[in-house]
Amino acid sequence: MSTAPGPTDNDTADNDTADNDTAAPGPAAGGRTAVLLMAYGTPRTPAEIEPYYTDIRRGRPPTPEQLAELTARYDALGGTSPLAARTEAQRAALQHALDHAAPGRYTVVLGLKHAEPKIEAAVDALAAQGYRQIVGLVLAPHYSAYSVGQYLDRARTAAEPHGISVHGVESWATEPAFVQFVAADLRRRLDAMPTNTKVLFTAHSLPQRIIATGDPYPDELRATALAVAEAAGIGRWNNWAIAWQSAGRTPEPWLGPDILQVIDELAAAEHDAGGDRGVLVSAVGFVADHLEVLYDLDIEAAARAAGHGLMFARTACVNDDPTVMAALAQRVIGAC
């Protein structure tokens, strides 16, 4: 089950580049450019869980067992995920940063993949307001045609009938402000962990078939991990590794190794080492607290580590950190 951008929606999207024919904003837009901030979406109330899950499954309702399992995961977090509030806070923080950097030029709106407002509805609303130019930014740092590419394709498809141009920010995997945010928190948490601690950088798994297409997603994650490790001053491979998490429940293979498998292997390899041991997870593929972080890591992975006698910790998500949002604002400004 997934609540992160793209992983359960597995249709291959065309990796188009942005339309570079810049159109002037319409008069109703007041000369402003729209910023379509895109994210996966989440149910805001328990009553929205079933329609949300149905949308993820492309209109196929979940079985009672599937619905009960997902509902139980949300119940473990208090009934719903905080993602909706986090995403709105990120939108507001990006708007604030743009207002500071380029007063009066940008309007930031949300477009969601599996919840309202959907990407298409957001584009239609912008068209009705007279906007003729959109910058698309996805709340996911690592580009894949199967995730970020699909978001941008949906925005462009919705914008085309309106004559609106869409410029996309495709990747911010090594954005310095993002790297420094993660590295600083990682270093602080690592200082409180046992000396024998492994750092695991994670992102949402995608189907293994992306490798055959040459998709850059695994390399994007590796680039983030290398940059953060260097900034935090931790050695390569002997002190850190890459793992994947939250794979979809489909028959086809997904990128691995899975985080739970890695924790098991670390425990087995260090069984006779003696002394305190730990695992520090840095979920750099996620930029907000939501189900895959708060349940899959903070509950499920933490329990697996505890069962092996491993100390467990996780670095913080970006959420609406003003420094990172200001850096993303500059990427928006440079996109067109």
Secondary structure as GFF3:
##gff-version 3
##sequence-region A 1 336
A	DSSP	three_ten_helix	27	29	.	.	.	ID=ss1
A	DSSP	beta_strand	33	39	.	.	.	ID=ss2
A	DSSP	three_ten_helix	46	48	.	.	.	ID=ss3
A	DSSP	alpha_helix	49	56	.	.	.	ID=ss4
A	DSSP	alpha_helix	64	76	.	.	.	ID=ss5
A	DSSP	alpha_helix	83	101	.	.	.	ID=ss6
A	DSSP	beta_strand	106	112	.	.	.	ID=ss7
A	DSSP	alpha_helix	119	128	.	.	.	ID=ss8
A	DSSP	beta_strand	133	138	.	.	.	ID=ss9
A	DSSP	alpha_helix	148	159	.	.	.	ID=ss10
A	DSSP	three_ten_helix	160	162	.	.	.	ID=ss11
A	DSSP	beta_strand	165	169	.	.	.	ID=ss12
A	DSSP	alpha_helix	176	190	.	.	.	ID=ss13
A	DSSP	beta_strand	196	204	.	.	.	ID=ss14
A	DSSP	three_ten_helix	208	213	.	.	.	ID=ss15
A	DSSP	alpha_helix	217	232	.	.	.	ID=ss16
A	DSSP	beta_strand	240	245	.	.	.	ID=ss17
A	DSSP	alpha_helix	259	269	.	.	.	ID=ss18
A	DSSP	beta_strand	277	282	.	.	.	ID=ss19
A	DSSP	alpha_helix	291	294	.	.	.	ID=ss20
A	DSSP	pi_helix	296	301	.	.	.	ID=ss21
A	DSSP	alpha_helix	302	307	.	.	.	ID=ss22
A	DSSP	beta_strand	311	314	.	.	.	ID=ss23
A	DSSP	alpha_helix	322	333	.	.	.	ID=ss24
###
